[in-house]
Amino acid sequence: MGSKDDQEAVCRHAKTGIPPRVTAGIEIYRLPRTALIWILSSLVLISLPHMLRMPIWLTGLCLFCIGISVLIFQGRISHPGSKIKTTVVFLMLVALVLQYGRDIFSTDAIVAVLIVGISLKLLEMKKRRDVMLVIYLCYFSVLAEFIYSQAIPVAIYMSFCIVIITSALMSFTQT
């Protein structure tokens, strides 16, 4: 008979219909397709108003991370290793310092760090807590937009974003 972890994985598979993915003895959480779509949609929506103030390479990074997370979900590529993740984080920090220079502690730079963090977290959504962190960071990014503008159209758009993020949360927790 299998170990207790194997029995729990079989029970989860019976409840959700999603087979567990085990890599080197570590079970990787299989995110449902609908939850991934909601999460990626919410990331795109919350990033749009910030992208008007952010450098163009940050938009490219967001799109690249979204594309890679879709490929990881489809099983075409595996999650990046720790060396790759460390290198990418270091390169992003260097890029942010070069972009903002002496204004590294400005509001724009801190919001850019938040957007970079959310985007890079997409690449390592291996556990349920990682997915929850991405969703919570999306909520935080909505709040960060209100630092720049409290106009009624912005508030309406951010309310729409909150509805989408909450839909992602509901889709994720109902599995």
PyMOL commands that set and color helices and strands:
alter all, ss='L'
color gray80, all
select helices_A, chain A and resi 4-16+33-51+56-74+82-103+107-124+128-148+152-173
alter helices_A, ss='H'
color red, helices_A
select strands_A, chain A and resi 21-23+26-28
alter strands_A, ss='S'
color yellow, strands_A
deselect
rebuild
show_as cartoon
